[in-house]
Amino acid sequence: MIDAKTLLIILVLIALVVLIVFAIFLIRKLMVTLDHANTVLEDIEVISEIAASRSKDIDGIVENVSGSVSEISGAIKGNESTISAVMGFAKSIASIKGAFDKKKED
């Protein structure tokens, strides 16, 4: 005959085995989740690099366009030559074209 103490020890051991099996399944699912999270973080890293590159391109374009606009306004006011203003405007258009060409290559 099994006494209460032995029965309690058997029940605790069974519960411990069930807990260990549950922990193993939980760790397996967590590893899959961790793999997915790493993939998402790698994608985010690539996207942030692209965004940083594009922001530098756009910054150069904005500088060229603002310089061209100021040269054109200066030419209208008579402070600069018209040829210089047209050259600056052409340079800004070339910068915009270059940015779009880079975008097509990517």
Secondary structure, DSSP 8 states (H G I E B T S, - for coil): ---HHHHHHHHHHHHHHHHHHHHHHHHHHHHHHHHHHHHHHHHHHHHHHHHHHHHHHHHHHHHHHHHHHHHHHHHHHTSS-HHHHHHHHHHHHHHHHHHHHHHHH-
